[in-house]
Amino acid sequence: MKEDILPQDIDPRVYSLYDEYCHGAMDRREFMAKAGALLVGGMAMAQALFPRYANAQTISFTDPRIKANYVKYASPGGSSGEMRGYLAQPVTTPSAKFPAVLVIHENRGLNPYIEDVARRLATVGFLALAPDGLYPVGGYPGNDDDGKKLQDGLDPVKLKTDMLNSALFVKNHALSAGKLGVTGFCWGGGITNELAAELGNVVQAGAPYYGLSVSSDKVGKIKAELVLHFAETDPRINNTWPNYEASLRASGVKAQAHFYAGTQHGFHNNSTPRFNQAPADLSWSRTLELFNRTLKA
């Protein structure tokens, strides 16, 4: 991001256009053109919103507290029958086992920000797996535009199956203590809700970030405790919450939602100007409190 363009300097209408771009309503060229036509300086604001992944690393892959590497595993019924993920584990005694957490990416594959989230979890005692839904088509291509196109081209049912198989893989891993939490962002937030419903007792805790809700007929299958994070300005996602909340209550699911003032969709992602430090830190502390309480006990 250019130093002379701060998050508060970006016009809300440009944020709105960026949200449409992120979720497939337009391509990069159209987004830039519309932002430029919207107001003077709009194109520069649009350019500033693209991720800078050098800013996303908070835990180095060489951090001595953790070990991280890519692993492959079977995924029957998925896009290709095989998956690859980024597995991060604490470095401790050889016989130690850890509660497992699945980290689900946005709608563009396993980018450096999501890998960093997995490393963050490993530093505080979790076995974290971040699967790459794009692996069957070559993996995350190194940029979000191409990643989004690749993910849009996948069969959504098979892609979700790959995430489900990833959850089972990390839960049953030799280093896993047997309990499983799931967190995810944007598309991954919606899949967090979906997996909580489809896997039932397999998942003990879920922390979706600005994710779409599941249909009311699935809610009764959820056995996990949920802590849900929402941006203040995110109507596409937030409009699905009231019905979801009512269904969760009717089904007796333990769930708590948090809406963070002054935030945009994607506020946890520290590689873009949508990042908002205080709400990101607060939401993450709530996620860790949930996982510590439900998975480590």
PyMOL commands that set and color helices and strands:
alter all, ss='L'
color gray80, all
select helices_A, chain A and resi 7-9+12-22+28-38+42-48+53-55+112-123+135-137+144-152+156-171+187-202+216-219+235-238+241-251+277-295
alter helices_A, ss='H'
color red, helices_A
select strands_A, chain A and resi 66-74+82-90+98-104+127-131+176-185+205-209+225-233+255-264
alter strands_A, ss='S'
color yellow, strands_A
deselect
rebuild
show_as cartoon
